[in-house]
Amino acid sequence: MRHLHKSLSVLFVGVLLLAGCAGAPETPSSAPRATPPPQPSRPQPAPAATQQPEPAVSEGMTVFEMQERLNELGYKLGTVDGVSGPKTIEALKKFQSDNKLPPTGSIDAETIRKLRSAK
């Protein structure tokens, strides 16, 4: 009887463990882990910067700001709405052409610089 009681206890514990595992969600600890690369023992010098970013690029210019500026400079493009439509692109191309820039109709660092400094 004692042997049967012990066997039933072991069987009962086993069933409980299996039942608990069957409904449990998979945890990240059961997923294979990627090992991080080893850290250097001493700090490495930062690579030398070959070129500084353009200040105008880091500042950027929204389409809304560009439209306002083009209107102020006399390049009438219609409603200032922040949407770069055909009138905005044509006004920007005209501005670029008038300022000896490639008339791409796209805003770039040199165009931003010229828009901000134009009078």
Backbone torsions as a table, in degrees:
resi	resn	phi	psi	omega
1	MET	NA	-42.7	-179.8
2	ARG	-61.5	-40.2	179.6
3	HIS	-64.2	-41.2	179.0
4	LEU	-65.5	-40.5	179.7
5	HIS	-63.9	-42.6	179.6
6	LYS	-66.4	-41.0	179.7
7	SER	-65.6	-40.7	178.3
8	LEU	-66.1	-37.2	178.5
9	SER	-64.1	-44.2	179.2
10	VAL	-65.2	-42.4	178.9
11	LEU	-63.8	-41.4	179.9
12	PHE	-63.8	-44.9	178.7
13	VAL	-63.8	-41.2	178.5
14	GLY	-62.2	-43.0	179.2
15	VAL	-64.0	-42.7	178.7
16	LEU	-61.4	-42.4	179.0
17	LEU	-64.0	-44.8	-179.8
18	LEU	-66.4	-39.3	179.7
19	ALA	-65.5	-39.0	178.7
20	GLY	-67.1	-37.3	-179.5
21	CYS	-74.0	-31.9	-175.7
22	ALA	-66.1	-34.0	-177.3
23	GLY	-98.1	-4.5	-176.6
24	ALA	-79.0	137.8	176.6
25	PRO	-69.3	155.0	179.3
26	GLU	-71.5	131.9	-179.2
27	THR	-101.4	157.3	179.1
28	PRO	-59.4	-26.1	-179.1
29	SER	-68.9	-21.8	178.9
30	SER	-87.5	-11.1	178.1
31	ALA	-82.4	150.0	178.1
32	PRO	-63.6	139.7	-177.4
33	ARG	-102.2	138.3	174.0
34	ALA	-85.4	135.7	179.6
35	THR	-84.8	132.9	179.6
36	PRO	-69.2	153.9	178.8
37	PRO	-65.4	150.1	-179.1
38	PRO	-65.4	141.7	179.7
39	GLN	-82.2	141.6	178.1
40	PRO	-65.8	148.8	-176.3
41	SER	-72.7	-26.8	176.1
42	ARG	-134.1	155.1	-177.3
43	PRO	-61.4	138.9	177.4
44	GLN	-92.2	143.8	177.5
45	PRO	-67.6	145.8	179.0
46	ALA	-70.2	142.6	178.1
47	PRO	-64.4	143.6	-179.0
48	ALA	-67.0	134.5	178.5
49	ALA	-73.8	126.9	-178.4
50	THR	-87.6	-26.5	-177.6
51	GLN	-150.8	131.5	177.9
52	GLN	-79.7	141.9	177.1
53	PRO	-66.0	148.5	178.7
54	GLU	-66.1	133.3	178.8
55	PRO	-58.4	-38.2	-178.6
56	ALA	-65.7	-35.0	-179.7
57	VAL	-69.1	-43.4	-178.4
58	SER	-66.1	-31.6	177.5
59	GLU	-77.5	-38.0	179.1
60	GLY	68.6	176.4	178.1
61	MET	-154.3	127.9	178.4
62	THR	-77.9	162.4	177.2
63	VAL	-61.0	-39.9	178.5
64	PHE	-58.4	-48.8	179.2
65	GLU	-61.7	-42.1	179.6
66	MET	-61.5	-44.6	179.6
67	GLN	-62.3	-43.8	178.0
68	GLU	-59.1	-45.4	-177.4
69	ARG	-66.0	-42.7	178.7
70	LEU	-62.1	-41.6	177.1
71	ASN	-62.2	-43.9	179.0
72	GLU	-59.4	-35.2	-177.6
73	LEU	-85.3	0.6	176.2
74	GLY	96.7	4.8	177.2
75	TYR	-91.0	85.1	-174.3
76	LYS	-68.2	118.9	-177.3
77	LEU	-121.4	5.3	-179.6
78	GLY	97.3	-149.7	-175.8
79	THR	-70.2	133.4	174.7
80	VAL	-81.8	104.5	-174.6
81	ASP	-129.1	-0.7	179.4
82	GLY	81.6	6.1	-180.0
83	VAL	-109.9	126.2	-178.4
84	SER	-85.2	83.7	179.9
85	GLY	-93.3	-172.6	-177.4
86	PRO	-58.9	-40.0	179.8
87	LYS	-66.0	-39.3	178.5
88	THR	-64.6	-45.1	-178.7
89	ILE	-63.6	-42.8	178.5
90	GLU	-64.4	-41.2	178.2
91	ALA	-64.1	-41.1	179.1
92	LEU	-65.7	-41.6	177.5
93	LYS	-60.9	-42.8	179.3
94	LYS	-62.7	-44.8	177.6
95	PHE	-60.0	-46.6	-179.4
96	GLN	-61.1	-45.0	179.6
97	SER	-61.9	-44.9	179.6
98	ASP	-63.8	-23.6	-177.4
99	ASN	-107.4	21.9	176.1
100	LYS	56.9	39.5	174.8
101	LEU	-112.3	154.8	175.4
102	PRO	-61.0	124.2	-176.9
103	PRO	-77.6	75.4	-177.3
104	THR	-87.8	-25.6	-174.8
105	GLY	79.9	7.0	177.9
106	SER	-113.5	144.2	179.9
107	ILE	-81.2	133.6	176.7
108	ASP	-141.1	179.7	-173.8
109	ALA	-59.9	-45.3	-178.3
110	GLU	-67.0	-39.1	177.6
111	THR	-63.5	-43.1	178.2
112	ILE	-60.3	-46.3	-179.1
113	ARG	-59.4	-45.3	-179.8
114	LYS	-67.4	-40.3	178.1
115	LEU	-60.4	-41.9	-177.3
116	ARG	-73.1	-29.6	-176.3
117	SER	-96.8	-10.7	-177.8
118	ALA	-67.4	149.2	-178.8
119	LYS	-122.5	NA	NA
